Amino acid sequence: MAKIRYTYNQDSCRYEPIIVTPKAFGKKTLHFLSICFLIGLAGSIYFHFKYPFLDETLQREQNAQLKAEWQILNKQFTRSSDQLTALEKNDDNNYRVILDLDPLSSSQREAGVGGREKESASIQYVFIKDVFVKAEKIKNRLDIETQSMEQLKTELSKKQRMWASRPAIQPINNKDLKQLHTIFGMRMHPTLGYIRPHNGLDFTAPPGSPVYATGDAVVMYTGYSTYGNVIYLDHGFGFETRYAHLTKYIVVPGQVIKRGQIIGYVGNTGVSAGPHLHYEVHYKNIAINPINFFQRDLSNKEYEKLIELSSQSNTSLD
């Protein structure tokens, strides 16, 4: 039998039984259930943050590790960018200056970077996007620098051939040189007795002294003329050298010659006032003074001897 509850009625001054209507019962039940739901929800939230699920914990640890790796990667990209900047400065300020090339402009070095930045706009995470942009910029700069290095390599190879071919040494060794006649231009011919151009320098040396090619070249011509036995060498890049009054030559047309190679021997053939080598340098078919070329291979002592020998004569031998 259900237990009856009573309440005291002050108006009637007596206890009366409590009658619970279905509506009141429903309200109390709803109130009770609401409180229970809120308490349960609060407990669940507290438990969730205080004691997360194992999968979530592992995910957080993995995310932390990935973030640390991204930070390391970001530092590496920064260091690589600094190293690449140093290489670019050397490229523009040293390598290209030596090879007579213009430095690359900033627009050339940054070509294509803007487009790649737009491609990264779809990446939502700022940190990852920042690293991605750095990587793309470095890749682009490396592509440009690789092209620049290829250009430098090609130009260096060309310059090396040009430097090796350029007439740059004496055609007569200083130990064989007795006198250097530095008359270049118009002068009185010592044998013919009238004024005519003298397009080279005369090296007095004992007959049979070796004559050396002054740069890498190809033999253009060997033969006999008023200059006696002669050799013409084509050095390329507009340069040509001529060697005259030889007692003999030991090269043939078409032969490839290296700087310092013996090509003939001093003689007194042709119209000549004595044993010597007549040596000419032509650039783009114009005779220029050879003394501007071969001094660079001499030591100070050798140069002083050359000046002393050249000061002993103001005439030419042909």
C-alpha positions as CSV (number, residue, x, y, z in Angstrom):
1,M,0.0,0.0,0.0
2,A,1.4,3.4,-1.0
3,K,2.6,5.6,1.7
4,I,0.4,8.8,2.0
5,R,2.2,12.1,2.7
6,Y,0.7,15.0,4.6
7,T,1.2,18.7,4.8
8,Y,0.0,21.2,7.5
9,N,-2.7,23.6,6.3
10,Q,-2.4,26.9,8.4
11,D,-5.8,28.0,7.4
12,S,-7.6,24.9,8.7
13,C,-5.0,24.2,11.3
14,R,-4.8,20.6,10.5
15,Y,-2.8,18.1,8.4
16,E,-4.1,17.3,5.0
17,P,-3.0,14.6,2.6
18,I,-0.8,15.7,-0.3
19,I,-2.4,14.9,-3.6
20,V,0.1,14.7,-6.6
21,T,-1.5,15.5,-9.9
22,P,-0.1,14.0,-13.1
23,K,0.9,17.5,-14.3
24,A,2.9,18.2,-11.1
25,F,4.5,14.8,-11.3
26,G,5.6,15.5,-14.9
27,K,7.2,18.8,-13.9
28,K,9.1,17.3,-11.1
29,T,10.3,14.4,-13.2
30,L,11.4,16.8,-16.0
31,H,13.2,19.0,-13.5
32,F,14.9,16.0,-12.0
33,L,15.9,14.7,-15.4
34,S,17.2,18.1,-16.5
35,I,19.5,18.4,-13.4
36,C,20.8,14.9,-13.9
37,F,21.5,15.6,-17.6
38,L,23.4,18.8,-16.8
39,I,25.4,17.0,-14.1
40,G,26.2,14.2,-16.5
41,L,27.2,16.6,-19.2
42,A,29.5,18.6,-16.9
43,G,31.1,15.3,-15.7
44,S,31.6,14.1,-19.2
45,I,33.2,17.3,-20.3
46,Y,35.5,17.4,-17.3
47,F,36.4,13.7,-17.8
48,H,37.0,14.3,-21.5
49,F,39.5,17.1,-20.9
50,K,41.0,15.6,-17.8
51,Y,41.3,12.1,-19.2
52,P,41.3,12.2,-23.1
53,F,40.9,9.1,-25.2
54,L,44.0,7.1,-26.0
55,D,43.7,7.8,-29.8
56,E,43.4,11.5,-29.1
57,T,46.4,11.4,-26.8
58,L,48.5,9.6,-29.5
59,Q,47.3,12.1,-32.1
60,R,48.4,15.1,-30.0
61,E,51.8,13.6,-29.4
62,Q,52.2,12.9,-33.1
63,N,51.1,16.5,-33.9
64,A,53.6,17.9,-31.5
65,Q,56.4,15.8,-33.0
66,L,55.4,16.9,-36.5
67,K,55.4,20.5,-35.4
68,A,58.9,20.1,-34.0
69,E,60.1,18.5,-37.3
70,W,58.5,21.4,-39.3
71,Q,60.4,23.9,-37.1
72,I,63.7,22.1,-37.7
73,L,62.9,22.0,-41.4
74,N,62.1,25.7,-41.4
75,K,65.5,26.5,-39.8
76,Q,67.2,24.3,-42.4
77,F,65.5,26.2,-45.2
78,T,66.5,29.5,-43.6
79,R,70.1,28.3,-43.4
80,S,70.0,27.1,-47.0
81,S,68.6,30.4,-48.2
82,D,71.4,32.3,-46.5
83,Q,74.0,30.0,-48.1
84,L,72.3,30.4,-51.5
85,T,72.4,34.2,-51.0
86,A,76.1,34.1,-50.4
87,L,76.6,32.0,-53.6
88,E,74.5,34.5,-55.6
89,K,76.6,37.4,-54.4
90,N,79.8,35.5,-55.4
91,D,78.2,34.8,-58.7
92,D,77.3,38.5,-59.4
93,N,80.2,40.2,-57.7
94,N,83.1,37.9,-58.5
95,Y,82.6,35.2,-61.1
96,R,80.7,37.4,-63.6
97,V,83.1,40.3,-63.1
98,I,86.1,38.0,-63.9
99,L,84.3,36.7,-67.0
100,D,83.1,40.1,-68.2
101,L,79.4,39.1,-67.7
102,D,76.7,41.4,-66.4
103,P,75.2,40.4,-63.0
104,L,71.7,38.9,-63.0
105,S,69.0,41.4,-62.1
106,S,66.7,40.8,-59.2
107,S,63.8,40.3,-61.6
108,Q,65.8,37.5,-63.3
109,R,66.6,35.8,-60.0
110,E,63.0,36.0,-58.8
111,A,61.4,34.9,-62.0
112,G,58.4,32.6,-61.4
113,V,58.3,33.1,-57.6
114,G,55.0,34.9,-57.6
115,G,53.2,32.2,-59.4
116,R,54.4,29.6,-57.0
117,E,53.3,31.7,-54.0
118,K,49.7,31.7,-55.5
119,E,49.8,27.9,-55.7
120,S,50.5,27.8,-52.0
121,A,47.4,29.9,-51.2
122,S,45.3,26.8,-50.8
123,I,47.3,25.6,-47.8
124,Q,45.3,26.5,-44.7
125,Y,47.9,26.1,-42.0
126,V,50.0,29.3,-41.7
127,F,53.1,27.5,-40.4
128,I,53.1,24.8,-43.1
129,K,52.3,27.4,-45.7
130,D,55.3,29.5,-44.6
131,V,57.7,26.6,-44.9
132,F,56.2,25.6,-48.3
133,V,56.7,29.1,-49.7
134,K,60.3,29.1,-48.5
135,A,60.9,25.8,-50.1
136,E,59.4,26.9,-53.4
137,K,61.4,30.1,-53.4
138,I,64.7,28.2,-52.7
139,K,63.9,25.7,-55.5
140,N,63.2,28.6,-57.9
141,R,66.4,30.4,-56.9
142,L,68.4,27.1,-57.3
143,D,67.0,26.7,-60.8
144,I,68.1,30.2,-61.8
145,E,71.5,29.7,-60.1
146,T,72.0,26.4,-61.9
147,Q,71.3,28.1,-65.2
148,S,73.7,30.9,-64.3
149,M,76.4,28.4,-63.4
150,E,76.0,26.6,-66.7
151,Q,76.4,30.0,-68.4
152,L,79.5,30.7,-66.3
153,K,80.9,27.2,-67.2
154,T,80.4,27.8,-70.9
155,E,81.9,31.3,-70.7
156,L,84.8,30.1,-68.6
157,S,85.6,27.4,-71.2
158,K,85.5,30.0,-73.9
159,K,87.7,32.4,-71.9
160,Q,90.2,29.6,-71.1
161,R,90.5,28.9,-74.8
162,M,90.9,32.6,-75.5
163,W,93.5,33.1,-72.7
164,A,95.5,30.0,-73.9
165,S,95.3,31.3,-77.5
166,R,96.2,34.9,-76.8
167,P,99.8,35.7,-77.6
168,A,101.2,36.2,-74.2
169,I,104.9,35.1,-74.0
170,Q,108.2,36.0,-75.7
171,P,108.9,34.0,-78.9
172,I,112.6,33.9,-77.8
173,N,113.9,32.7,-74.5
174,N,115.8,35.4,-72.5
175,K,118.9,33.2,-72.2
176,D,119.2,33.3,-76.1
177,L,118.2,36.9,-76.5
178,K,121.1,39.2,-77.3
179,Q,119.3,42.4,-78.2
180,L,115.7,43.5,-78.6
181,H,114.9,46.1,-81.3
182,T,111.7,47.9,-80.3
183,I,111.2,50.0,-83.4
184,F,107.5,49.7,-84.4
185,G,105.9,51.7,-87.1
186,M,107.5,53.7,-89.9
187,R,111.3,53.6,-90.1
188,M,114.3,53.6,-92.5
189,H,114.9,50.0,-93.8
190,P,118.5,49.1,-92.9
191,T,119.0,47.1,-96.2
192,L,116.7,48.7,-98.8
193,G,117.5,52.2,-97.7
194,Y,114.0,53.8,-97.7
195,I,111.2,54.4,-95.2
196,R,108.6,51.6,-94.9
197,P,106.4,50.2,-92.1
198,H,108.0,47.9,-89.5
199,N,105.0,46.0,-88.1
200,G,106.8,43.9,-85.4
201,L,109.8,43.6,-83.1
202,D,113.3,42.2,-83.9
203,F,114.9,39.7,-81.5
204,T,118.6,39.3,-82.1
205,A,119.7,35.7,-81.1
206,P,122.3,33.2,-82.2
207,P,121.3,31.2,-85.4
208,G,119.5,28.1,-84.5
209,S,118.0,29.5,-81.3
210,P,114.5,28.0,-80.7
211,V,111.4,30.0,-81.6
212,Y,108.4,29.4,-79.5
213,A,104.7,29.8,-80.3
214,T,103.3,32.6,-78.1
215,G,99.9,31.1,-77.7
216,D,97.7,28.1,-78.7
217,A,97.1,28.3,-82.5
218,V,96.7,26.5,-85.8
219,V,99.4,26.9,-88.4
220,M,98.0,29.1,-91.3
221,Y,101.0,29.2,-93.6
222,T,104.6,28.3,-93.9
223,G,106.8,29.3,-96.8
224,Y,109.4,31.7,-98.2
225,S,109.0,35.5,-98.9
226,T,111.1,38.7,-98.7
227,Y,111.1,37.9,-94.9
228,G,112.8,34.6,-95.6
229,N,111.3,31.5,-94.1
230,V,108.1,32.5,-92.3
231,I,105.3,31.0,-90.2
232,Y,101.8,32.4,-89.8
233,L,99.8,31.2,-86.8
234,D,96.0,31.7,-86.4
235,H,95.2,32.0,-82.6
236,G,91.5,32.5,-83.1
237,F,89.5,35.3,-81.4
238,G,91.0,37.7,-84.0
239,F,94.6,37.1,-83.2
240,E,97.4,36.1,-85.6
241,T,101.2,36.0,-85.1
242,R,104.0,35.9,-87.7
243,Y,107.6,34.7,-87.3
244,A,110.1,35.6,-90.0
245,H,113.8,35.1,-91.2
246,L,113.8,31.6,-89.7
247,T,116.7,29.3,-90.7
248,K,113.9,26.6,-90.8
249,Y,110.5,25.8,-89.6
250,I,109.3,22.4,-88.2
251,V,105.5,22.8,-88.5
252,V,103.1,22.4,-91.3
253,P,99.8,24.2,-92.3
254,G,96.8,22.9,-90.3
255,Q,98.9,21.6,-87.4
256,V,97.6,22.5,-83.9
257,I,100.2,24.3,-81.8
258,K,100.4,24.8,-78.1
259,R,101.8,27.9,-76.3
260,G,105.5,27.4,-75.7
261,Q,105.9,24.8,-78.4
262,I,109.0,25.1,-80.6
263,I,107.9,25.9,-84.2
264,G,111.2,26.9,-85.8
265,Y,114.7,28.3,-85.3
266,V,116.3,31.8,-85.6
267,G,118.0,32.4,-89.0
268,N,119.0,35.2,-91.4
269,T,116.9,34.3,-94.4
270,G,115.3,36.8,-96.7
271,V,116.1,40.6,-96.6
272,S,117.8,40.8,-93.2
273,A,120.8,42.7,-91.7
274,G,121.7,39.8,-89.4
275,P,120.5,36.7,-87.6
276,H,117.3,37.6,-85.7
277,L,113.6,36.8,-85.4
278,H,111.1,39.3,-86.8
279,Y,107.9,38.8,-84.8
280,E,104.5,40.4,-85.4
281,V,101.1,40.3,-83.7
282,H,97.9,41.1,-85.7
283,Y,94.5,41.7,-84.2
284,K,91.6,41.7,-86.6
285,N,94.0,42.1,-89.5
286,I,95.7,45.2,-87.9
287,A,99.3,45.0,-86.8
288,I,99.8,46.0,-83.1
289,N,102.9,46.3,-81.0
290,P,103.9,42.9,-79.7
291,I,105.6,44.4,-76.6
292,N,102.2,44.9,-75.1
293,F,101.8,41.1,-74.9
294,F,104.9,39.3,-73.9
295,Q,106.0,41.4,-71.0
296,R,103.4,39.7,-68.7
297,D,105.3,36.4,-68.6
298,L,108.6,37.9,-67.3
299,S,109.9,38.2,-63.8
300,N,111.1,41.6,-62.6
301,K,114.7,40.5,-63.2
302,E,113.9,39.3,-66.7
303,Y,112.0,42.5,-67.5
304,E,114.9,44.6,-66.4
305,K,117.2,42.6,-68.7
306,L,114.7,43.1,-71.6
307,I,114.6,46.9,-71.0
308,E,118.4,47.0,-71.0
309,L,118.7,45.0,-74.2
310,S,116.0,47.1,-75.9
311,S,117.8,50.3,-75.0
312,Q,120.9,49.3,-76.8
313,S,119.4,49.8,-80.2
314,N,117.1,52.2,-81.9
315,T,117.2,50.5,-85.3
316,S,115.6,47.4,-86.8
317,L,117.2,44.5,-88.7
318,D,114.7,44.2,-91.5
